[in-house]
Amino acid sequence: MAETDFPAELAEARDTLRRITDVIDVDALAAEVSDLEQQAADPHLWDNQENAQKVNSQLSHKQAQLKRIKSLESRIDDAEVMVQMAQEENDDDVLAETVSELASIRKALESLEIVTLMSGEYDEHDAVVTIRSGAGGVDAADFAEMLLRMYTRWAERREWDVKILDTSYAEEAGIKSATFEVRAPYAYGTLSVESGTHRLVRISPFDNQGRRQTGFAAVEVIPLLEGTESIDIDENDLKIDVFRSSGPGGQSVNTTDSAVRITHMPTGIVVSMQNEKSQIQNRAAAMRVLESRLLLKKKEEEKAQENELKGDVKASWGDQMRSYVLHPFQMVKDLRTGYEVGNASPVLDGDLDGFIEAGIRWRAQGT
């Protein structure tokens, strides 16, 4: 077994955790948890179901973050005790176990450190994700559905709340587009690095000659800004259409015109919602997303104007940010960060943490 400098390893772990807790402010986090616990205990909390769900979701995630920090403090203390005992008793098995535990602690610290790199204006917000199929016909539509499953599986693994707001199915297979909310602290800051064009290369299951095909899908991530900022929307600028919700193959899945499509005519932004039970709920959800998109567009225009005045106009991310290759070999590679893995199946099943953490670090280095 290679010699390990345990005092240095333990000191580095403590120093890393200290830097993280300085940024996160554990005392303030504990105070937030206490306040949310009091709100959750209010017998009238569920008089407003939407607010109750929000309070419980925030409480769950902040409790988990606080527990994560406390657990790491305890694990570092325990590792130090293990080292002392093993060295006193000259127990190589315990020393080997400690080496493994320190490697696990380092990995946990790296993951927790990611939160400290998210300091953007909207990074703490919930996220609204839209996936659209691009060039590539039915393979692109199928790929868009694969990405929808990938992101929802990833969020569910983290026990983050996911709500599908709208799904537009393609005729043969897959989806034309889908929009969903992810509600969790730093959901936007985390998922925003996934924005861009994704490419799939594989032997198409829809090609009777078994040829290799390429399909593209676009991922858009915006922060959910409800209740935090406001933007005036003139009702006269809106075109509102109602229609019946549809399922795969265009079949109607609702006997009433409950789905809603809102077009903001000055900007051309279109938002459709069909997964709520009533037209009123779908309209409210659509307006929530429209407001977020309009406010974000306004901020982006202001930033672009500011950069132009500075003479510092930077190009946005390239059209293609990640490739998923299933044939003639397997590889998923992020073209911005260089991060890659040689097995696509776990990634498409939601194992995205490595790509997302690499993306957040890459973004932080460029700011």
Backbone torsions as a table, in degrees:
resi	resn	phi	psi	omega
1	MET	NA	132.0	-178.9
2	ALA	-63.4	144.1	-179.0
3	GLU	-66.5	132.5	179.6
4	THR	-115.1	131.8	177.2
5	ASP	-86.4	86.6	-173.6
6	PHE	-61.2	-44.0	178.5
7	PRO	-57.9	-41.4	-179.9
8	ALA	-67.7	-41.9	179.4
9	GLU	-61.4	-45.2	-178.6
10	LEU	-67.3	-40.7	179.4
11	ALA	-63.7	-40.8	179.1
12	GLU	-65.3	-40.3	179.0
13	ALA	-63.1	-43.7	179.3
14	ARG	-64.7	-40.7	-178.9
15	ASP	-65.5	-41.4	178.4
16	THR	-63.6	-44.5	179.6
17	LEU	-64.0	-37.5	178.6
18	ARG	-63.0	-43.6	178.7
19	ARG	-62.5	-39.4	179.8
20	ILE	-65.2	-46.7	-177.1
21	THR	-69.3	-27.4	175.1
22	ASP	-63.6	-39.3	-179.6
23	VAL	-75.1	-45.6	-176.6
24	ILE	-71.9	-30.3	-177.7
25	ASP	63.9	82.5	-174.3
26	VAL	-62.1	-37.8	179.9
27	ASP	-61.6	-42.8	178.9
28	ALA	-67.1	-38.0	178.2
29	LEU	-63.6	-43.1	178.8
30	ALA	-63.5	-37.6	178.2
31	ALA	-66.2	-39.3	176.9
32	GLU	-62.6	-42.5	178.7
33	VAL	-61.5	-43.9	179.5
34	SER	-61.8	-43.4	179.1
35	ASP	-64.2	-43.3	179.5
36	LEU	-66.8	-34.3	176.8
37	GLU	-63.6	-38.9	177.2
38	GLN	-65.3	-42.4	178.0
39	GLN	-63.7	-40.2	-178.7
40	ALA	-67.0	-26.4	-179.7
41	ALA	-83.8	-8.7	-179.8
42	ASP	-64.8	123.0	-178.1
43	PRO	-63.5	-18.7	-179.8
44	HIS	-96.2	5.5	-176.1
45	LEU	-55.0	-43.5	-173.9
46	TRP	-81.1	5.9	171.3
47	ASP	-63.5	-29.6	175.6
48	ASN	-118.0	97.4	-172.5
49	GLN	-63.3	-39.9	-178.7
50	GLU	-62.8	-43.1	179.1
51	ASN	-68.3	-37.9	179.3
52	ALA	-62.0	-43.9	178.6
53	GLN	-63.4	-39.2	-179.8
54	LYS	-65.3	-44.1	179.8
55	VAL	-62.4	-47.1	-178.5
56	ASN	-65.8	-36.5	178.5
57	SER	-66.1	-46.4	179.1
58	GLN	-62.3	-41.2	-179.8
59	LEU	-62.4	-45.4	-179.1
60	SER	-59.5	-46.1	-176.7
61	HIS	-72.2	-37.8	179.7
62	LYS	-72.9	-35.1	174.3
63	GLN	-62.2	-41.7	-179.8
64	ALA	-64.1	-40.6	179.8
65	GLN	-65.9	-42.7	179.0
66	LEU	-64.6	-41.7	179.1
67	LYS	-63.2	-37.5	179.7
68	ARG	-61.5	-43.7	-179.2
69	ILE	-67.1	-47.9	-179.8
70	LYS	-61.5	-38.5	179.6
71	SER	-63.5	-41.0	179.5
72	LEU	-66.8	-38.7	176.3
73	GLU	-59.3	-45.2	-179.1
74	SER	-66.1	-40.6	-178.6
75	ARG	-65.7	-37.4	178.7
76	ILE	-66.8	-41.9	176.8
77	ASP	-60.5	-45.4	-179.2
78	ASP	-63.8	-38.3	179.3
79	ALA	-63.8	-38.0	178.8
80	GLU	-64.0	-41.2	177.7
81	VAL	-64.7	-41.4	179.1
82	MET	-60.4	-40.9	179.6
83	VAL	-63.1	-46.2	-179.0
84	GLN	-61.2	-45.3	-179.1
85	MET	-64.6	-43.7	-177.3
86	ALA	-65.1	-39.9	-179.2
87	GLN	-70.6	-36.9	178.3
88	GLU	-66.4	-37.6	-176.7
89	GLU	-98.3	0.6	-179.1
90	ASN	52.6	48.1	-175.2
91	ASP	-101.6	102.9	-178.3
92	ASP	-66.4	-32.2	-179.7
93	ASP	-64.0	-43.3	178.7
94	VAL	-68.1	-37.3	177.3
95	LEU	-63.0	-41.5	178.0
96	ALA	-63.9	-39.2	177.8
97	GLU	-64.9	-36.8	179.4
98	THR	-67.8	-40.0	177.1
99	VAL	-58.4	-44.6	179.1
100	SER	-64.0	-41.0	-179.8
101	GLU	-66.5	-39.6	178.3
102	LEU	-65.2	-36.6	176.4
103	ALA	-64.8	-39.8	177.8
104	SER	-65.9	-39.3	178.1
105	ILE	-64.1	-42.7	178.5
106	ARG	-58.6	-44.2	-179.4
107	LYS	-64.0	-41.7	178.9
108	ALA	-64.9	-37.9	178.2
109	LEU	-66.7	-40.6	178.1
110	GLU	-61.1	-41.0	179.4
111	SER	-66.6	-42.1	179.6
112	LEU	-68.4	-33.0	-179.1
113	GLU	-63.2	-25.4	180.0
114	ILE	-56.0	-37.5	-179.3
115	VAL	-59.6	-34.5	-178.0
116	THR	-72.3	-14.3	179.6
117	LEU	-89.9	-3.2	-178.5
118	MET	-103.0	96.4	-176.5
119	SER	-125.6	15.6	178.8
120	GLY	-67.7	163.0	-175.2
121	GLU	-56.3	-36.1	-175.0
122	TYR	-114.3	8.7	-171.7
123	ASP	-59.1	-31.1	-177.4
124	GLU	-76.6	-9.9	-173.2
125	HIS	-77.2	163.9	167.9
126	ASP	-65.3	166.7	-176.4
127	ALA	-123.8	149.6	170.0
128	VAL	-117.6	121.3	-176.9
129	VAL	-112.1	131.3	175.2
130	THR	-122.3	130.9	177.6
131	ILE	-115.2	130.2	179.2
132	ARG	-128.1	135.7	175.4
133	SER	-72.4	147.2	-178.6
134	GLY	-120.7	-139.6	-179.6
135	ALA	-66.4	142.5	177.7
136	GLY	126.3	5.5	173.6
137	GLY	61.0	-134.3	-175.3
138	VAL	-66.2	-31.4	177.2
139	ASP	-64.7	-37.2	177.7
140	ALA	-66.9	-40.8	178.7
141	ALA	-64.5	-41.3	177.8
142	ASP	-65.6	-39.3	178.6
143	PHE	-64.0	-41.1	178.3
144	ALA	-59.1	-39.9	178.4
145	GLU	-69.5	-35.7	175.8
146	MET	-62.2	-40.6	178.6
147	LEU	-67.5	-38.6	177.1
148	LEU	-58.3	-46.9	178.9
149	ARG	-63.7	-41.6	-178.8
150	MET	-58.6	-48.4	-177.6
151	TYR	-70.9	-39.3	179.7
152	THR	-68.0	-37.4	176.6
153	ARG	-64.6	-41.2	179.1
154	TRP	-60.4	-46.6	-178.4
155	ALA	-66.6	-40.7	-179.7
156	GLU	-64.8	-35.1	176.4
157	ARG	-60.9	-32.2	178.7
158	ARG	-85.5	-1.7	-176.0
159	GLU	61.5	36.8	173.7
160	TRP	-91.1	145.0	-178.4
161	ASP	-74.6	126.2	179.2
162	VAL	-122.1	132.9	179.3
163	LYS	-135.0	116.8	177.0
164	ILE	-74.3	124.0	-178.1
165	LEU	-97.3	-34.4	-175.4
166	ASP	-158.5	138.5	175.7
167	THR	-137.1	125.5	175.8
168	SER	-111.1	111.6	-174.1
169	TYR	-84.1	145.7	174.6
170	ALA	-81.2	163.2	-174.8
171	GLU	-68.1	-48.3	-173.9
172	GLU	-88.0	-48.0	-179.1
173	ALA	-164.7	158.4	175.7
174	GLY	76.6	-160.5	-176.6
175	ILE	-131.8	149.5	171.1
176	LYS	-77.4	-41.5	179.9
177	SER	-162.5	162.2	174.5
178	ALA	-153.1	144.1	177.3
179	THR	-128.0	134.1	178.5
180	PHE	-145.3	153.2	176.4
181	GLU	-96.6	144.7	170.5
182	VAL	-124.1	116.1	-176.0
183	ARG	-108.1	111.6	177.8
184	ALA	-172.8	151.8	175.1
185	PRO	-58.0	133.0	179.9
186	TYR	66.0	22.6	177.8
187	ALA	-62.8	-42.7	179.9
188	TYR	-67.9	-47.6	-179.7
189	GLY	-58.5	-34.4	-179.8
190	THR	-74.7	-49.0	-173.4
191	LEU	-82.7	-16.7	-175.2
192	SER	-61.7	-24.6	178.9
193	VAL	-73.2	-5.0	178.3
194	GLU	-90.2	-5.8	179.3
195	SER	-64.5	136.6	177.5
196	GLY	140.7	-170.9	-178.9
197	THR	-97.7	129.3	179.7
198	HIS	-108.8	143.0	-176.9
199	ARG	-123.3	135.7	176.8
200	LEU	-114.8	131.9	175.1
201	VAL	-123.4	123.9	-178.0
202	ARG	-163.8	170.9	167.7
203	ILE	-76.8	119.4	-173.6
204	SER	-70.6	127.4	174.2
205	PRO	-72.9	-7.2	-179.0
206	PHE	-102.8	0.5	179.9
207	ASP	-103.8	114.4	-175.4
208	ASN	-70.1	-8.9	176.3
209	GLN	-98.8	3.3	175.8
210	GLY	63.5	36.4	-178.8
211	ARG	-88.3	157.4	177.3
212	ARG	-76.7	135.8	-178.2
213	GLN	-130.1	156.1	177.6
214	THR	-120.1	133.4	177.5
215	GLY	-129.4	147.8	-179.0
216	PHE	-120.7	149.4	174.0
217	ALA	-144.1	143.8	-179.9
218	ALA	-103.8	137.8	176.8
219	VAL	-116.1	125.4	176.9
220	GLU	-117.1	132.1	178.3
221	VAL	-126.1	124.6	177.5
222	ILE	-127.4	152.8	177.2
223	PRO	-77.4	145.5	174.6
224	LEU	-87.2	116.6	-168.4
225	LEU	-108.2	14.5	-176.2
226	GLU	-59.4	136.7	173.6
227	GLY	75.9	-2.9	-177.6
228	THR	-111.6	-30.6	178.8
229	GLU	-141.4	163.8	179.1
230	SER	-133.8	151.3	176.5
231	ILE	-143.2	133.4	-177.9
232	ASP	-78.2	128.6	177.2
233	ILE	-121.1	119.4	178.5
234	ASP	-76.9	121.6	-179.9
235	GLU	-55.9	-28.9	179.6
236	ASN	-69.7	-15.9	178.4
237	ASP	-87.1	-1.5	-174.7
238	LEU	-105.7	135.7	169.4
239	LYS	-110.1	118.9	-174.7
240	ILE	-114.6	120.7	177.8
241	ASP	-115.2	142.9	175.3
242	VAL	-118.7	145.9	-178.3
243	PHE	-157.2	174.5	-179.6
244	ARG	-84.7	138.9	177.6
245	SER	-62.2	145.2	-178.9
246	SER	-124.5	155.2	178.5
247	GLY	-114.0	-163.5	179.7
248	PRO	-56.0	139.7	179.1
249	GLY	75.0	9.2	178.3
250	GLY	83.3	3.7	-177.7
251	GLN	-69.1	145.0	179.9
252	SER	-75.4	133.6	178.4
253	VAL	-114.8	7.7	-179.5
254	ASN	-145.1	138.8	-177.5
255	THR	-90.0	-0.9	178.3
256	THR	-122.0	159.6	179.0
257	ASP	-81.2	73.5	-175.6
258	SER	-97.2	-21.0	179.9
259	ALA	-73.1	148.1	-175.2
260	VAL	-130.9	136.4	173.1
261	ARG	-124.0	122.1	179.5
262	ILE	-112.7	125.8	176.5
263	THR	-111.2	122.8	175.3
264	HIS	-89.6	101.8	-168.1
265	MET	-62.6	-37.2	179.9
266	PRO	-63.4	-32.2	-177.3
267	THR	-106.5	-17.5	-177.0
268	GLY	80.5	4.7	178.7
269	ILE	-68.8	129.7	-179.8
270	VAL	-120.0	131.9	177.3
271	VAL	-128.0	126.9	177.7
272	SER	-117.7	141.5	176.2
273	MET	-137.1	134.5	179.5
274	GLN	-144.2	0.5	-173.1
275	ASN	-92.9	-6.3	173.7
276	GLU	-81.0	167.4	-173.3
277	LYS	-80.7	-25.3	-175.9
278	SER	-129.1	162.1	177.7
279	GLN	-62.5	-38.9	-179.1
280	ILE	-62.2	-44.3	-180.0
281	GLN	-66.5	-40.3	179.0
282	ASN	-65.9	-38.8	178.8
283	ARG	-65.1	-43.0	179.6
284	ALA	-62.1	-42.1	179.1
285	ALA	-65.1	-41.4	-179.8
286	ALA	-64.7	-42.1	179.5
287	MET	-65.0	-36.6	179.1
288	ARG	-61.5	-45.4	-179.9
289	VAL	-71.0	-39.2	178.8
290	LEU	-60.9	-44.8	179.5
291	GLU	-60.0	-42.2	179.0
292	SER	-63.3	-42.9	-179.3
293	ARG	-67.0	-39.8	-179.9
294	LEU	-67.6	-41.0	179.8
295	LEU	-67.0	-41.2	178.5
296	LEU	-65.1	-39.0	178.0
297	LYS	-62.0	-41.6	179.3
298	LYS	-62.3	-44.2	179.8
299	LYS	-64.0	-41.7	-179.7
300	GLU	-64.5	-39.0	178.6
301	GLU	-65.8	-40.4	178.1
302	GLU	-63.4	-41.8	-179.4
303	LYS	-66.7	-41.0	179.6
304	ALA	-63.3	-40.9	179.2
305	GLN	-65.1	-41.5	179.1
306	GLU	-62.2	-43.7	179.6
307	ASN	-65.4	-37.3	179.9
308	GLU	-65.0	-40.6	178.5
309	LEU	-65.3	-31.1	178.7
310	LYS	-81.1	-11.5	-173.9
311	GLY	71.9	30.8	-174.0
312	ASP	-131.1	62.1	-178.9
313	VAL	-87.3	117.6	-179.2
314	LYS	-103.4	141.3	177.9
315	ALA	-70.6	149.9	175.5
316	SER	-76.7	175.6	-179.2
317	TRP	-58.1	151.9	-177.9
318	GLY	-62.8	163.6	-177.8
319	ASP	-61.3	-30.3	-178.1
320	GLN	-121.2	117.6	-176.8
321	MET	-110.2	-19.0	178.6
322	ARG	-151.9	141.3	177.0
323	SER	-114.6	137.6	175.4
324	TYR	-116.4	104.8	-176.6
325	VAL	-104.8	121.1	178.6
326	LEU	-108.4	-10.6	179.4
327	HIS	-158.2	137.4	11.2
328	PRO	-85.5	-1.8	175.1
329	PHE	-140.5	172.6	179.5
330	GLN	-106.2	130.1	177.1
331	MET	-166.8	139.3	168.7
332	VAL	-119.7	123.2	-176.0
333	LYS	-133.1	131.1	174.3
334	ASP	-89.0	121.8	-173.3
335	LEU	-78.7	-12.8	178.4
336	ARG	-86.9	-45.1	-173.0
337	THR	-96.6	-20.8	-175.3
338	GLY	83.2	-3.1	179.9
339	TYR	-68.5	134.6	-179.5
340	GLU	-149.6	157.6	173.9
341	VAL	-134.3	154.1	-175.2
342	GLY	-96.0	5.1	178.6
343	ASN	-131.4	111.8	-174.4
344	ALA	-76.6	-26.6	-172.9
345	SER	-58.5	-49.6	178.9
346	PRO	-61.5	-36.7	179.4
347	VAL	-62.3	-49.3	-179.9
348	LEU	-67.9	-13.3	175.9
349	ASP	-95.7	8.0	173.6
350	GLY	108.6	4.5	179.4
351	ASP	-84.3	79.1	-171.8
352	LEU	-109.6	-4.7	-171.2
353	ASP	-55.6	-42.2	-179.1
354	GLY	-60.5	-42.9	179.5
355	PHE	-67.4	-42.6	-177.2
356	ILE	-68.7	-43.6	179.1
357	GLU	-64.0	-40.4	177.1
358	ALA	-63.4	-38.4	178.9
359	GLY	-65.7	-40.4	179.7
360	ILE	-67.2	-40.6	178.0
361	ARG	-66.1	-40.5	178.5
362	TRP	-61.7	-43.2	179.5
363	ARG	-64.7	-41.9	-178.9
364	ALA	-63.9	-34.8	179.0
365	GLN	-69.7	-26.3	-177.1
366	GLY	-91.0	-2.7	-178.2
367	THR	-100.2	NA	NA
